[in-house]
């Protein structure tokens, strides 16, 4: 029996999606069982051929012995020749039948082997197609997730930019309001040196002289 380790065993990647590992293992075991059945049939046919070969060899030996014994007897030459022809015909017929049976068995075994090979190839192609589809779905899902993440990040950035612009607008408004208030307050203050200009030098001198006299009177008292 030939070594079927590479045929009866197979390794498939584990995945959450795709074919069930148990179903694949059962399928591989079924293929192995069919191959073992075919091999057993071939072995059985080989054993039959060996038996036929042994029978043929035995018949040939018996024929040779028979011919040697009958050769010495001239009267039995015709009978011996007839029996030899008959035996050879039977041997040839048996060989022909055996060859036909062997050819039919080999053809049947070859057909079944080709069918199992076709089934195995189709199953392999389906598994590969499923794995490729899973990979494509995974890539597509990752791409969609990345696009959604990018869109969310862009939306958050736009929202932050809007908030910053709003804060800047509020700051400008508050600065403008404070500037207007300060300008209104500054407009109420007198201009520099306007107080001195409103006073005359004469009144200042009188006031100064009166103050000096008052201080001298207070000192004399």
C-alpha positions in Angstrom: 0.0 0.0 0.0 1.4 3.4 -1.0 2.1 6.2 1.5 -1.0 8.5 1.6 0.2 10.8 4.3 0.1 13.8 2.0 -3.4 12.8 0.6 -5.2 11.7 3.8 -4.1 14.6 5.9 -4.6 18.3 5.3 -4.1 21.6 7.2 -6.6 24.4 7.0 -6.2 27.9 8.6 -8.6 28.6 11.5 -11.0 31.4 11.1 -14.3 32.7 12.6 -15.7 32.7 9.1 -15.6 30.3 6.2 -15.9 26.5 6.3 -16.3 24.5 9.5 -13.0 22.8 10.5 -15.1 19.7 11.6 -16.8 19.5 8.2 -13.5 19.8 6.3 -11.9 17.1 8.5 -14.9 14.8 7.9 -14.5 15.4 4.2 -10.8 14.6 4.3 -11.5 11.5 6.3 -14.1 10.4 3.7 -11.6 10.9 0.9 -9.1 8.9 2.8 -11.7 6.1 3.3 -12.5 6.0 -0.4 -8.8 5.9 -1.3 -8.2 3.1 1.2 -11.1 1.2 -0.4 -9.7 1.6 -3.8 -6.3 0.5 -2.6 -7.8 -2.6 -1.0 -9.5 -3.4 -4.3 -6.3 -3.0 -6.1 -4.5 -5.2 -3.6 -7.3 -7.8 -3.9 -6.9 -7.8 -7.7 -3.1 -8.1 -7.3 -3.6 -11.1 -5.1 -6.0 -12.6 -7.7 -3.4 -12.0 -10.4 -0.7 -13.7 -8.3 -3.0 -16.8 -7.8 -3.6 -16.8 -11.6 0.1 -16.5 -12.2 0.8 -19.4 -9.9 -1.9 -21.5 -11.6 -0.4 -20.7 -14.9 3.1 -21.6 -13.8 1.8 -24.8 -12.3 -0.2 -25.6 -15.5 2.9 -24.9 -17.6 5.0 -27.2 -15.4 2.3 -29.9 -15.6 2.2 -29.5 -19.4 5.9 -29.8 -19.7 6.0 -32.9 -17.6 3.1 -34.3 -19.5 4.7 -33.6 -22.8 8.0 -35.2 -21.7 6.2 -38.4 -20.7 4.0 -38.6 -23.8 6.9 -37.9 -26.1 8.2 -41.3 -25.6 4.9 -42.8 -26.6 4.4 -42.3 -30.3 0.8 -43.4 -30.2 -0.1 -40.6 -27.8 1.5 -37.7 -29.7 -1.7 -36.6 -31.4 -3.6 -36.8 -28.1 -0.9 -35.0 -26.3 -0.8 -32.2 -28.9 -4.6 -31.8 -28.7 -4.4 -31.6 -24.9 -1.6 -29.2 -25.1 -3.5 -27.0 -27.5 -6.5 -27.2 -25.3 -4.5 -26.3 -22.2 -2.8 -23.4 -24.0 -6.1 -22.2 -25.2 -7.5 -22.3 -21.7 -4.4 -20.6 -20.4 -4.6 -17.9 -23.1 -8.3 -17.4 -22.4 -7.7 -17.2 -18.7 -4.9 -14.7 -19.3 -7.1 -12.6 -21.6 -9.9 -12.6 -19.1 -7.5 -11.7 -16.3 -6.1 -8.8 -18.4 -9.5 -7.6 -19.2 -10.6 -7.7 -15.6 -7.4 -5.9 -14.5 -7.9 -3.3 -17.2 -11.5 -2.7 -16.1 -10.5 -2.4 -12.5 -7.7 0.0 -13.3 -10.0 2.1 -15.5 -12.6 2.2 -12.7 -9.9 3.1 -10.1 -8.5 5.8 -12.4 -12.0 7.2 -13.0 -12.8 7.3 -9.3 -9.4 8.8 -8.5 -9.9 11.5 -11.1 -13.4 12.2 -9.7 -12.0 12.5 -6.2 -9.2 14.8 -7.5 -11.8 17.0 -9.2 -13.9 17.1 -6.0 -10.8 18.0 -3.9 -9.8 20.7 -6.4 -13.3 22.2 -6.3 -13.3 22.1 -2.5 -9.9 23.7 -2.4 -11.0 26.5 -4.9 -14.1 27.1 -2.8 -12.0 27.4 0.4 -9.6 29.8 -1.3 -12.4 31.9 -2.7 -14.0 32.1 0.7 -10.7 33.0 2.3 -10.1 35.7 -0.4 -13.7 37.1 0.2 -13.0 37.2 3.9 -9.8 39.1 3.3 -11.5 41.5 0.9 -14.3 42.1 3.5 -11.7 42.7 6.2 -9.8 45.2 4.1 -13.1 47.0 3.1 -14.2 47.1 6.7 -10.8 48.5 7.8 -11.0 51.1 5.0 -14.5 52.1 6.0 -13.4 52.4 9.6 -10.4 54.5 8.7 -12.6 56.8 6.5 -15.2 57.2 9.4 -12.4 57.9 11.8 -10.9 60.5 9.4 -14.3 62.1 8.9 -14.9 62.3 12.7 -11.4 63.8 13.2 -12.1 66.3 10.5 -15.5 67.2 12.0 -13.9 67.6 15.4 -11.2 69.8 14.0 -13.8 71.9 12.2 -15.8 72.2 15.4 -12.7 73.3 17.3 -11.9 75.8 14.6 -15.4 77.2 14.8 -15.1 77.5 18.6 -11.8 79.2 18.3 -13.2 81.7 15.8 -16.2 82.3 18.1 -13.8 82.9 21.0 -11.7 85.3 18.9 -14.9 87.1 17.9 -16.0 87.4 21.5 -12.5 88.7 22.4 -12.6 91.3 19.7 -16.1 92.4 20.8 -15.0 92.7 24.4 -11.9 94.6 23.4 -14.0 97.0 21.3 -16.5 97.5 24.1 -13.7 98.2 26.6 -12.1 100.6 24.1 -15.4 102.5 23.6 -15.9 102.7 27.4 -12.4 104.1 27.9 -12.7 106.6 25.1 -16.0 107.8 26.6 -14.3 108.2 30.0 -11.3 110.0 28.5 -13.6 112.4 26.7 -15.0 113.6 30.1 -11.5 114.5 31.4 -10.2 118.1 30.9 -7.5 118.7 28.4 -3.9 119.1 29.9 -3.0 122.6 31.2 -6.6 123.8 30.7 -7.0 124.6 34.4 -3.9 126.8 34.6 -5.0 128.7 31.4 -8.4 129.4 33.0 -6.8 131.2 36.0 -5.3 134.9 35.7 -1.9 135.9 37.0 -3.4 138.8 39.0 -5.7 136.7 41.1 -2.9 134.4 41.7 -0.7 137.2 43.0 -3.5 138.6 45.3 -4.2 135.3 46.7 -0.5 134.7 47.4 -0.1 138.2 49.1 -3.1 137.7 51.3 -1.8 134.4 52.4 1.6 135.9 53.3 -0.1 138.7 55.4 -2.3 136.3 57.2 0.8 134.2 58.2 2.6 137.3 59.4 -0.3 138.5 61.6 -0.7 135.1 63.1 3.1 135.1 63.8 2.9 138.5 65.5 0.0 137.6 67.6 
